[in-house]
Amino acid sequence: MATREIGIIVNGATGRIASTQHLANALLPIRDEGGLAAGADRIVPRLMLAGRDAERVSALAGRLGIAEWTADLDAALERPDFPIFFDAAATRQRVATLTRAIEAGKHIYSEKPLAPSVEQGAQLLRAIRARGLKAGAVEDKIFLPGLRKLARLAAAGFFGRITGFRLDFGWWVFDGAERPSQRPSWNYRRSGGGGLISDMYPHWRYVIETILGPIRRVVSTATTVIPERVDEAGARYAVDVDDTATTLAELANGAVGTIVCSWATRVRRDDLLTLQVDGTGGSALAGLHKCWIQSAADTPAVRHFNPDVDLGMDYRADWKEFPGATERINPYRAGWERFLRHVVMNEPLVSDFRAGLRDVALAEACYRSAVEGRWVAIDEPGALA
Ligand SMILES: NC(=O)c1ccc[n+]([C@@H]2O[C@H](COP(=O)([O-])OP(=O)(O)OC[C@H]3O[C@@H](n4cnc5c(N)ncnc54)[C@H](O)[C@@H]3O)[C@@H](O)[C@H]2O)c1
């Protein structure tokens, strides 16, 4: 068995998602376990942390036991022993940063959204193809245990003909005045690349399409319900992006579903994200980890509602927990393993750059619908390369 080291530049390393999920929960465990099995060989990530603030990057490198770090991205991009570039810095810089990395001949792995528009993302894809580079997009949510169970049910035909679906997501994000905000302020500023649809809908694209099939068209609202917030420095700022969005989505198979998301809602559902799928054969509702099912046979006969007396029914009693897969894998690690095998062994990659572009296309279609007040086909921009 041979060990093959592969150099990965991790840009935006000190950010929340890079430092926790991608480094501590994915790349470091792969490295510390002696690498990823790839045929007869093992692929061992060699990491270089990159960021703007040398002090913070070096402190993180020290904490994680990573020898190589830099605050000079150009110098890092010149290193031939680091053929992979991963971007998890704040969204606003993404296109410019990925353009530099592509020009430097790096294989690209990127957090979502890949670009603020399909057109800009398609330009990146053309550059990637022109140089014969490999590229992938982070599509982690489909590896959540609850959604994996739902995907298994769909693949096994449990639902029969799909009659509809409902995706509910969100929680209360404090405005920073009353209590500290749980999300960075760039999420609420157009100049920072923020916006709930831009941030979250890329996930809903691959979740819905993996489990239920292609989305044909959407009609959407995008609203700002908390107009003013307080940033990390204590300064008040006007929110100029959406923090709440409601969407009707029609699938290619004719089923229609809803996507309801808000950073200004309080949780009274089974989980922070729930996806219910209904079909002639049964229904299932998945949270992040668990999944409950009600088959056609288990479906109670609801006869009427009673305006005078609360019947005291427990409508959850007729649902069973679906045990599903027991194997646990960190969703970000699952993505890295697939991407690394794609780069090193040429294995096909579902979450490639084009898939990431379609994630952007859903967000773009929803924004367009919200502005123009009409149904918009997800392929409408016509810019998908
Ligand atoms: N897949 C997911 O579930 C998921 C979850 C959260 C965030 N994200 C994505 O990850 C990215 C980072 O999000 P986060 O929540 O970690 O944000 P964050 O604010 O915690 O981190 C952003 C990082 O980018 C750095 N940064 C900002 N501008 C930079 C620049 N010009 N050059 C280099 N570094 C710069 C910041 O210093 C910080 O380290 C975003 O694109 C976001 O959409 C994905």
Ligand as a Chemical Component Dictionary entry (heavy atoms), coordinates in Angstrom:
data_LIG
# 
_chem_comp.id                   LIG 
_chem_comp.type                 NON-POLYMER 
_chem_comp.pdbx_formal_charge   0 
_chem_comp.three_letter_code    LIG 
# 
loop_
_chem_comp_atom.comp_id 
_chem_comp_atom.atom_id 
_chem_comp_atom.alt_atom_id 
_chem_comp_atom.type_symbol 
_chem_comp_atom.charge 
_chem_comp_atom.model_Cartn_x 
_chem_comp_atom.model_Cartn_y 
_chem_comp_atom.model_Cartn_z 
_chem_comp_atom.pdbx_ordinal 
LIG N1  N1  N 0  -22.263 24.222 3.880  1  
LIG C1  C1  C 0  -22.712 24.790 4.967  2  
LIG O1  O1  O 0  -23.492 24.212 5.706  3  
LIG C2  C2  C 0  -22.280 26.172 5.337  4  
LIG C3  C3  C 0  -22.571 26.672 6.613  5  
LIG C4  C4  C 0  -22.137 27.952 6.939  6  
LIG C5  C5  C 0  -21.435 28.704 6.015  7  
LIG N2  N2  N 1  -21.198 28.198 4.767  8  
LIG C6  C6  C 0  -20.473 28.997 3.772  9  
LIG O2  O2  O 0  -19.129 29.088 4.203  10 
LIG C7  C7  C 0  -18.618 30.392 3.975  11 
LIG C8  C8  C 0  -18.127 30.979 5.304  12 
LIG O3  O3  O 0  -19.215 31.055 6.204  13 
LIG P1  P1  P 0  -18.961 31.141 7.802  14 
LIG O4  O4  O 0  -20.302 30.980 8.418  15 
LIG O5  O5  O -1 -17.853 30.219 8.204  16 
LIG O6  O6  O 0  -18.527 32.648 7.953  17 
LIG P2  P2  P 0  -17.507 33.325 8.966  18 
LIG O7  O7  O 0  -17.844 34.778 8.965  19 
LIG O8  O8  O 0  -17.456 32.587 10.262 20 
LIG O9  O9  O 0  -16.125 33.075 8.265  21 
LIG C9  C9  C 0  -15.724 33.725 7.110  22 
LIG C10 C10 C 0  -14.214 33.685 7.045  23 
LIG O10 O10 O 0  -13.832 34.355 5.863  24 
LIG C11 C11 C 0  -12.788 35.235 6.200  25 
LIG N3  N3  N 0  -12.780 36.281 5.196  26 
LIG C12 C12 C 0  -13.682 37.263 5.016  27 
LIG N4  N4  N 0  -13.314 38.015 3.972  28 
LIG C13 C13 C 0  -12.171 37.457 3.490  29 
LIG C14 C14 C 0  -11.316 37.777 2.448  30 
LIG N5  N5  N 0  -11.527 38.845 1.702  31 
LIG N6  N6  N 0  -10.248 36.987 2.228  32 
LIG C15 C15 C 0  -9.996  35.908 3.006  33 
LIG N7  N7  N 0  -10.768 35.581 4.047  34 
LIG C16 C16 C 0  -11.840 36.344 4.274  35 
LIG C17 C17 C 0  -13.102 35.711 7.585  36 
LIG O11 O11 O 0  -11.959 36.225 8.230  37 
LIG C18 C18 C 0  -13.539 34.397 8.208  38 
LIG O12 O12 O 0  -12.423 33.649 8.611  39 
LIG C19 C19 C 0  -19.766 31.174 3.304  40 
LIG O13 O13 O 0  -19.585 31.144 1.908  41 
LIG C20 C20 C 0  -21.007 30.399 3.665  42 
LIG O14 O14 O 0  -22.000 30.505 2.666  43 
LIG C21 C21 C 0  -21.603 26.960 4.427  44 
# 
loop_
_chem_comp_bond.comp_id 
_chem_comp_bond.atom_id_1 
_chem_comp_bond.atom_id_2 
_chem_comp_bond.value_order 
_chem_comp_bond.pdbx_ordinal 
LIG N1  C1  SING 1  
LIG C1  O1  DOUB 2  
LIG C1  C2  SING 3  
LIG C2  C3  SING 4  
LIG C2  C21 DOUB 5  
LIG C3  C4  DOUB 6  
LIG C4  C5  SING 7  
LIG C5  N2  DOUB 8  
LIG N2  C6  SING 9  
LIG N2  C21 SING 10 
LIG C6  O2  SING 11 
LIG C6  C20 SING 12 
LIG O2  C7  SING 13 
LIG C7  C8  SING 14 
LIG C7  C19 SING 15 
LIG C8  O3  SING 16 
LIG O3  P1  SING 17 
LIG P1  O4  DOUB 18 
LIG P1  O5  SING 19 
LIG P1  O6  SING 20 
LIG O6  P2  SING 21 
LIG P2  O7  DOUB 22 
LIG P2  O8  SING 23 
LIG P2  O9  SING 24 
LIG O9  C9  SING 25 
LIG C9  C10 SING 26 
LIG C10 O10 SING 27 
LIG C10 C18 SING 28 
LIG O10 C11 SING 29 
LIG C11 N3  SING 30 
LIG C11 C17 SING 31 
LIG N3  C12 SING 32 
LIG N3  C16 SING 33 
LIG C12 N4  DOUB 34 
LIG N4  C13 SING 35 
LIG C13 C14 SING 36 
LIG C13 C16 DOUB 37 
LIG C14 N5  SING 38 
LIG C14 N6  DOUB 39 
LIG N6  C15 SING 40 
LIG C15 N7  DOUB 41 
LIG N7  C16 SING 42 
LIG C17 O11 SING 43 
LIG C17 C18 SING 44 
LIG C18 O12 SING 45 
LIG C19 O13 SING 46 
LIG C19 C20 SING 47 
LIG C20 O14 SING 48 
# 
